[in-house]
Amino acid sequence: MLSRTGAPPPTGHACVHARSSGGCSECKVRLLSVCAALTCEELDELEALSQRLHLAPRQALFRQGDPADAVYNVTEGMVRLSRLLPDGRRHVMGFAMVGDFLGLALPERYNVTVEALSPTALCRFERRPFANLVAGKPHLLRKLHERAGYELTLAQDHMTLLGRRTAEEKVASFLLSLRDRYALVGQGSVTVALPMGRQDIADHLGLTIETVSRLLTRLDREKALLIVPGGVRLTNLDRLENLAAA
C-alpha cells in the first residue's frame, strides 16, 4: 500500500573503502531501505545485481499481469500503484517513494500497475539472483520480513480509512501521512508536494474527483491549508490533525 509511514529510519553500516562513483555505498536512500542491513562487502554483492532505471512522468515500470521477474528499489521520485478491478474501475493502492521496495511479495505475476508520477529513478534486481542473495543473508531476510509486516499494517490502516472515515477525514489523513513520509526521507516541509493528480487521490481514498477538489477548496477557504502550485501548504496543523484523529 505504501500510503503512510511511521517507522523510524533504520541504521546501517558505514563504508570505509573506495568504491565506484555512484555505487550502492553512495546511494542517498540506502539507510531508508532494506539495504541498510548490509555490510560494505554485502553491498558489493547487491550492486553487482543492480541495474539503474529512469522513468519519465506517466511512464510505466510494469503493468498488472506482467511476469514478476524483478524487484525494484525507488531511489528518486514517486510512483503510483494501481489495480484494475473486474468491473473496469481503477483503485490506486498507494504511492511509493524513495526507500520503498516494489515486488517484494514475489508473485508469479505483478498484481498492480506501477507508473511514475514524476521523474523517477530505481534500482532493478532480477528476481532469482535477488532471492538467492536474500536466502544467504538472514539479517537481510529479517529486514524484508519487517517490511512485509509494515506493509500489512499499512493495508489494514487503509482499510479502516476507507470504511470508517468521512470524506474530509480521509483527505486530512492522506495529507498528514504524506507529510510524514516526506519527513522520513529528509524532505520535511510545511508544503506537501502532490505529484499525483486529484483523480489519483480520489481513486486511492474511495472518493470522487469532485469531492476531493471540493474538500481541498473548503480546507483552503478555512485556512487549514493553502493550495500552491504542485501541492498544498499545511497552515493549520491542529485542524488537520483533529480531523485525522477523529
Number of C-alpha atoms within 10 A of each C-alpha: 21 23 20 25 18 11 11 8 13 14 14 17 14 11 13 8 8 7 13 8 8 9 13 21 25 12 11 14 20 21 19 19 22 24 26 20 22 21 14 17 11 14 19 15 14 18 15 12 16 19 12 12 14 16 19 15 16 14 16 15 17 17 18 16 13 13 13 20 16 19 21 23 26 22 24 19 20 23 29 26 24 23 20 14 9 7 6 8 9 14 19 22 22 23 24 25 23 24 23 19 22 19 17 17 12 15 11 11 14 21 19 20 20 25 23 25 22 19 15 21 22 26 19 20 21 15 17 13 13 17 16 10 16 16 12 10 13 12 14 18 17 14 18 20 15 13 18 14 12 17 17 14 16 19 18 13 14 22 12 11 20 16 11 12 17 13 19 19 19 23 24 22 22 20 23 18 16 20 21 20 21 19 14 18 16 10 14 14 13 14 18 22 18 18 17 17 12 17 16 24 23 21 19 25 24 16 17 17 16 11 15 22 14 13 17 20 15 14 21 17 12 12 15 18 22 19 17 12 9 12 16 18 19 23 16 15 14 11 16 21 15 12 17 21 10 10
